[in-house]
């Protein structure tokens, strides 16, 4: 595990994995809020959230333990794209402040995807 990595590469990979695990735990703790948000998008909330968390935790664990990191990073890329498209559609928001906030979240997610591409 991590034997072929430089220290910087290992720290970056572990950091990405911990970020996704931390955010997943936060979102599980905020389960009711996430059910409401997902339902508001017209999706079946519980199956959608369980599917999303499964992808998120599986990918992050694979990246953390350096086990098939390529596939783990791909799972996290898919998760990030799906979450962004579901919850950060800034172009549909009329309120300028909320639109700007969701635009920033979308661009942050694009940067996260770029970092994950370095692991593939």
Residue frames as a rotation matrix with the C-alpha (Angstrom) as fourth column:
UNK 1
0.584 0.812 0.000 0.00
0.812 -0.584 0.000 0.00
0.000 0.000 -1.000 0.00
UNK 2
0.984 -0.113 -0.134 1.46
-0.120 -0.992 -0.042 3.33
-0.128 0.057 -0.990 -1.14
UNK 3
0.387 -0.906 0.173 4.88
0.461 0.353 0.814 1.71
-0.798 -0.235 0.554 -1.69
UNK 4
-0.181 -0.452 0.873 5.21
0.981 -0.027 0.190 3.13
-0.062 0.891 0.449 -5.20
UNK 5
0.698 0.553 0.454 3.99
0.576 -0.811 0.100 6.62
0.424 0.192 -0.885 -4.29
UNK 6
-0.530 -0.731 0.430 5.92
0.275 -0.627 -0.729 9.72
0.802 -0.268 0.533 -3.40
UNK 7
-0.733 0.235 -0.639 5.07
0.637 -0.092 -0.765 11.22
-0.238 -0.968 -0.082 -0.03
UNK 8
-0.786 0.441 -0.433 3.20
-0.454 -0.888 -0.080 14.09
-0.420 0.134 0.898 -1.72
UNK 9
-0.545 0.597 -0.589 1.17
-0.480 0.353 0.803 11.70
0.687 0.721 0.094 -3.86
UNK 10
-0.552 0.315 -0.772 0.26
0.614 0.780 -0.121 9.55
0.564 -0.541 -0.624 -0.83
UNK 11
-0.788 0.250 -0.562 -0.76
0.353 -0.565 -0.746 12.58
-0.504 -0.786 0.357 1.25
UNK 12
-0.721 0.529 -0.448 -2.90
-0.686 -0.638 0.351 13.91
-0.100 0.560 0.823 -1.61
UNK 13
-0.500 0.526 -0.688 -4.57
-0.156 0.726 0.669 10.56
0.852 0.442 -0.281 -2.17
UNK 14
-0.599 0.257 -0.758 -5.29
0.775 0.425 -0.468 10.09
0.202 -0.868 -0.454 1.53
UNK 15
-0.860 0.248 -0.447 -6.58
-0.019 -0.889 -0.457 13.67
-0.511 -0.384 0.769 1.75
UNK 16
-0.625 0.654 -0.427 -9.04
-0.676 -0.178 0.715 13.14
0.392 0.735 0.553 -1.11
UNK 17
-0.429 0.452 -0.782 -10.30
0.302 0.888 0.348 9.90
0.852 -0.087 -0.517 0.45
UNK 18
-0.701 0.137 -0.700 -10.73
0.698 -0.073 -0.712 11.45
-0.149 -0.988 -0.044 3.89
UNK 19
-0.873 0.414 -0.257 -12.60
-0.439 -0.897 0.047 14.40
-0.211 0.154 0.965 2.37
UNK 20
-0.404 0.758 -0.511 -15.17
-0.517 0.272 0.812 12.08
0.754 0.593 0.282 0.76
UNK 21
-0.403 0.242 -0.882 -15.50
0.643 0.761 -0.085 9.93
0.651 -0.602 -0.463 3.88
UNK 22
-0.865 0.036 -0.501 -15.92
0.386 -0.591 -0.708 13.02
-0.321 -0.806 0.498 6.09
UNK 23
-0.737 0.619 -0.271 -18.54
-0.676 -0.683 0.279 14.55
-0.013 0.389 0.921 3.79
UNK 24
-0.376 0.601 -0.705 -20.35
-0.117 0.724 0.680 11.21
0.919 0.338 -0.202 3.56
UNK 25
-0.574 0.131 -0.808 -20.51
0.785 0.367 -0.498 10.93
0.232 -0.921 -0.314 7.34
UNK 26
-0.907 0.239 -0.347 -21.74
-0.084 -0.909 -0.407 14.53
-0.413 -0.340 0.845 7.56
UNK 27
-0.576 0.713 -0.401 -24.46
-0.724 -0.217 0.654 13.79
0.379 0.667 0.641 5.02
UNK 28
-0.376 0.439 -0.816 -25.54
0.387 0.874 0.292 10.62
0.842 -0.206 -0.499 6.83
UNK 29
-0.761 0.066 -0.645 -25.80
0.615 -0.243 -0.750 12.62
-0.206 -0.968 0.144 10.06
UNK 30
-0.661 0.521 -0.541 -27.95
-0.468 -0.849 -0.245 15.14
-0.587 0.091 0.805 8.16
UNK 31
-0.874 0.271 0.402 -30.09
0.431 0.814 0.390 12.32
-0.222 0.514 -0.828 6.76
UNK 32
0.041 0.992 -0.119 -33.48
0.780 -0.106 -0.616 14.06
-0.624 -0.068 -0.778 7.16
UNK 33
0.157 -0.057 -0.986 -32.27
-0.324 -0.946 0.003 17.23
-0.933 0.319 -0.167 5.47
UNK 34
-0.787 -0.541 -0.296 -30.89
-0.465 0.205 0.861 15.17
-0.405 0.816 -0.413 2.57
UNK 35
-0.591 0.686 0.425 -34.15
0.722 0.684 -0.100 13.22
-0.359 0.248 -0.900 2.26
UNK 36
0.349 0.746 -0.568 -36.01
0.395 -0.666 -0.633 16.53
-0.850 -0.003 -0.527 2.01
UNK 37
-0.126 -0.492 -0.861 -33.55
-0.593 -0.658 0.463 17.93
-0.795 0.569 -0.209 -0.57
UNK 38
-0.953 -0.272 0.135 -33.68
-0.084 0.662 0.745 14.79
-0.292 0.699 -0.653 -2.68
UNK 39
-0.283 0.934 0.218 -37.47
0.817 0.354 -0.455 14.57
-0.502 0.049 -0.863 -2.50
UNK 40
0.280 0.358 -0.891 -37.69
-0.014 -0.926 -0.377 18.22
-0.960 0.118 -0.254 -3.57
UNK 41
-0.553 -0.545 -0.630 -35.85
-0.666 -0.165 0.728 17.23
-0.500 0.822 -0.272 -6.75
UNK 42
0.373 0.836 -0.402 -38.59
-0.925 0.303 -0.228 14.69
-0.069 0.457 0.887 -7.48
UNK 43
-0.295 -0.566 -0.770 -36.41
-0.547 0.760 -0.350 11.66
0.783 0.318 -0.534 -6.81
UNK 44
0.767 0.447 -0.460 -37.11
0.089 0.635 0.767 8.66
0.635 -0.629 0.448 -4.59
UNK 45
0.554 -0.573 0.604 -35.06
-0.740 -0.672 0.042 9.93
0.381 -0.470 -0.796 -1.67
UNK 46
0.541 -0.366 0.757 -34.04
-0.548 0.530 0.647 6.83
-0.638 -0.765 0.086 0.27
UNK 47
0.717 -0.324 0.617 -32.95
0.557 0.798 -0.229 4.68
-0.418 0.508 0.753 -2.71
UNK 48
0.758 -0.437 0.484 -31.18
0.173 -0.580 -0.796 7.65
0.629 0.687 -0.364 -4.30
UNK 49
0.543 -0.554 0.631 -29.31
-0.815 -0.529 0.237 8.52
0.203 -0.643 -0.739 -1.11
UNK 50
0.614 -0.308 0.727 -28.38
-0.238 0.806 0.542 4.91
-0.753 -0.506 0.421 -0.35
UNK 51
0.775 -0.325 0.543 -27.08
0.632 0.417 -0.653 4.46
-0.015 0.849 0.529 -3.90
UNK 52
0.675 -0.510 0.533 -25.11
-0.165 -0.808 -0.566 7.70
0.719 0.294 -0.630 -3.67
UNK 53
0.533 -0.476 0.699 -23.61
-0.828 -0.125 0.546 6.88
-0.173 -0.870 -0.461 -0.27
UNK 54
0.746 -0.255 0.615 -22.68
0.194 0.967 0.166 3.40
-0.637 -0.004 0.771 -1.47
UNK 55
0.706 -0.504 0.498 -20.78
0.535 -0.081 -0.841 4.86
0.464 0.860 0.213 -4.42
UNK 56
0.601 -0.450 0.660 -19.18
-0.494 -0.859 -0.136 7.55
0.628 -0.244 -0.739 -2.25
UNK 57
0.560 -0.372 0.740 -18.02
-0.721 0.222 0.657 5.31
-0.409 -0.901 -0.144 0.60
UNK 58
0.788 -0.281 0.547 -16.90
0.404 0.907 -0.116 2.49
-0.464 0.313 0.829 -1.70
UNK 59
0.679 -0.535 0.503 -14.85
0.383 -0.327 -0.864 4.80
0.626 0.779 -0.017 -3.91
UNK 60
0.539 -0.469 0.700 -13.34
-0.688 -0.724 0.044 6.67
0.486 -0.505 -0.713 -0.97
UNK 61
0.690 -0.273 0.671 -12.39
-0.407 0.620 0.671 3.45
-0.599 -0.736 0.316 0.82
UNK 62
0.780 -0.408 0.475 -10.74
0.617 0.631 -0.470 2.08
-0.108 0.659 0.744 -2.31
UNK 63
0.548 -0.582 0.601 -8.74
0.031 -0.703 -0.710 5.30
0.836 0.408 -0.367 -2.70
UNK 64
0.627 -0.279 0.727 -7.84
-0.770 -0.365 0.524 5.43
0.120 -0.888 -0.443 1.01
UNK 65
0.558 -0.374 0.741 -6.53
-0.236 0.784 0.574 1.87
-0.796 -0.494 0.349 1.08
UNK 66
-0.174 -0.677 -0.715 -4.83
-0.886 -0.210 0.414 2.24
-0.430 0.705 -0.563 -2.33
UNK 67
-0.559 0.121 0.820 -6.77
0.193 0.981 -0.013 -0.77
-0.806 0.152 -0.572 -3.58
UNK 68
-0.250 0.401 0.881 -7.80
0.968 0.105 0.227 -0.47
-0.002 0.910 -0.414 -7.24
UNK 69
-0.432 -0.020 -0.902 -7.41
0.387 -0.907 -0.165 3.28
-0.815 -0.420 0.399 -6.82
UNK 70
-0.996 0.049 -0.076 -8.25
-0.089 -0.387 0.918 3.87
0.016 0.921 0.390 -10.47
UNK 71
-0.436 0.891 -0.128 -11.72
0.534 0.370 0.760 2.35
0.724 0.263 -0.637 -10.02
UNK 72
-0.087 0.362 -0.928 -12.26
0.958 -0.225 -0.178 4.09
-0.273 -0.905 -0.328 -6.69
UNK 73
-0.727 -0.238 -0.644 -11.41
0.115 -0.967 0.227 7.45
-0.677 0.091 0.731 -8.26
UNK 74
-0.895 0.445 0.034 -13.79
0.010 -0.056 0.998 6.71
0.446 0.894 0.045 -11.15
UNK 75
-0.154 0.860 -0.486 -16.59
0.906 0.319 0.277 5.94
0.393 -0.398 -0.829 -8.67
UNK 76
-0.181 0.035 -0.983 -15.92
0.702 -0.695 -0.154 9.25
-0.688 -0.718 0.101 -6.91
UNK 77
-0.966 -0.128 -0.224 -15.93
-0.072 -0.702 0.709 11.10
-0.248 0.701 0.669 -10.24
UNK 78
-0.576 0.817 -0.015 -19.32
0.385 0.287 0.877 9.57
0.721 0.499 -0.480 -11.11
UNK 79
-0.020 0.551 -0.834 -20.63
1.000 -0.008 -0.029 10.41
-0.022 -0.835 -0.551 -7.63
UNK 80
-0.518 -0.264 -0.813 -19.42
0.401 -0.915 0.042 14.02
-0.755 -0.304 0.580 -7.86
UNK 81
-0.980 0.199 0.007 -20.93
-0.072 -0.389 0.918 14.53
0.185 0.900 0.395 -11.32
UNK 82
-0.316 0.921 -0.229 -24.28
0.635 0.385 0.670 13.07
0.705 0.067 -0.706 -10.26
UNK 83
-0.032 0.277 -0.960 -24.40
0.946 -0.302 -0.118 15.07
-0.322 -0.912 -0.252 -7.01
UNK 84
-0.792 -0.326 -0.517 -23.46
0.177 -0.932 0.317 18.27
-0.585 0.159 0.795 -8.85
UNK 85
-0.878 0.474 0.064 -26.10
-0.004 -0.140 0.990 17.77
0.478 0.869 0.124 -11.52
UNK 86
-0.132 0.876 -0.465 -28.77
0.795 0.373 0.478 17.00
0.592 -0.306 -0.745 -8.93
UNK 87
0.400 0.319 -0.859 -28.08
0.902 -0.303 0.307 19.64
-0.162 -0.898 -0.409 -6.30
UNK 88
-0.187 -0.554 -0.811 -26.09
0.375 -0.804 0.462 22.51
-0.908 -0.217 0.358 -7.83
UNK 89
-0.131 0.238 0.962 -27.99
0.989 -0.032 0.142 23.49
0.064 0.971 -0.231 -10.98
UNK 90
-0.500 -0.186 -0.846 -27.12
0.483 -0.870 -0.095 27.15
-0.718 -0.456 0.525 -10.58
UNK 91
-0.995 0.072 0.075 -28.54
0.032 -0.480 0.877 28.02
0.099 0.874 0.475 -14.00
UNK 92
-0.275 0.956 -0.099 -32.06
0.584 0.248 0.773 27.28
0.764 0.155 -0.626 -12.71
UNK 93
-0.086 0.179 -0.980 -31.80
0.971 -0.206 -0.123 29.55
-0.224 -0.962 -0.156 -9.64
UNK 94
0.487 0.390 0.782 -33.30
0.612 -0.790 0.013 33.04
0.623 0.472 -0.624 -9.85
UNK 95
0.982 -0.121 -0.146 -31.86
0.045 -0.601 0.798 34.48
-0.185 -0.790 -0.585 -6.63
UNK 96
0.649 -0.761 -0.015 -28.45
-0.359 -0.288 -0.888 35.95
0.671 0.581 -0.460 -7.51
UNK 97
0.028 -0.657 0.753 -26.81
-1.000 -0.025 0.015 35.12
0.009 -0.753 -0.657 -4.17
UNK 98
0.395 0.190 0.899 -27.97
-0.365 0.930 -0.036 31.49
-0.843 -0.314 0.436 -4.20
UNK 99
0.999 -0.041 0.020 -27.08
0.032 0.331 -0.943 31.17
0.032 0.943 0.332 -7.89
UNK 100
0.377 -0.919 0.116 -23.54
-0.702 -0.365 -0.611 32.44
0.604 0.149 -0.783 -7.20
UNK 101
0.037 -0.311 0.950 -23.19
-0.896 0.411 0.169 30.08
-0.443 -0.857 -0.263 -4.22
UNK 102
0.630 0.275 0.727 -24.22
-0.039 0.945 -0.323 27.05
-0.776 0.175 0.606 -6.27
UNK 103
0.894 -0.426 -0.138 -21.98
-0.200 -0.104 -0.974 28.16
0.400 0.899 -0.178 -9.15
UNK 104
0.071 -0.904 0.421 -19.06
-0.959 -0.177 -0.220 28.18
0.273 -0.388 -0.880 -6.70
UNK 105
0.162 0.047 0.986 -20.02
-0.570 0.820 0.055 24.72
-0.806 -0.571 0.160 -5.43
UNK 106
0.951 0.211 0.224 -20.18
0.064 0.577 -0.814 23.45
-0.302 0.789 0.536 -9.01
UNK 107
0.616 -0.784 -0.074 -16.75
-0.464 -0.285 -0.839 24.89
0.636 0.551 -0.540 -9.85
UNK 108
-0.030 -0.598 0.801 -15.32
-0.974 0.198 0.111 23.44
-0.225 -0.777 -0.588 -6.63
UNK 109
0.502 0.291 0.815 -16.66
-0.217 0.954 -0.208 20.05
-0.837 -0.073 0.542 -7.68
UNK 110
0.969 -0.223 -0.103 -15.03
-0.076 0.128 -0.989 20.43
0.234 0.966 0.107 -11.09
UNK 111
0.173 -0.951 0.256 -11.72
-0.867 -0.270 -0.419 21.01
0.468 -0.150 -0.871 -9.32
UNK 112
0.061 -0.071 0.996 -12.29
-0.723 0.684 0.093 17.92
-0.688 -0.726 -0.010 -7.19
UNK 113
0.900 0.282 0.333 -12.95
0.027 0.725 -0.688 15.92
-0.436 0.628 0.644 -10.36
UNK 114
0.681 -0.716 -0.153 -9.70
-0.451 -0.246 -0.858 17.25
0.577 0.653 -0.490 -11.83
UNK 115
-0.111 -0.725 0.679 -7.84
-0.993 0.109 -0.046 16.06
-0.040 -0.680 -0.732 -8.74
UNK 116
0.356 0.325 0.876 -9.51
-0.374 0.909 -0.185 12.66
-0.856 -0.262 0.445 -8.97
UNK 117
0.976 -0.016 -0.216 -8.46
-0.204 0.266 -0.942 12.40
0.072 0.964 0.257 -12.63
UNK 118
0.152 -0.987 0.058 -4.86
-0.900 -0.163 -0.404 12.51
0.408 0.010 -0.913 -11.41
UNK 119
-0.241 -0.185 0.953 -5.55
-0.733 0.678 -0.053 9.24
-0.636 -0.711 -0.299 -9.55
UNK 120
0.748 0.606 0.269 -6.88
-0.279 0.656 -0.702 7.42
-0.602 0.450 0.660 -12.62
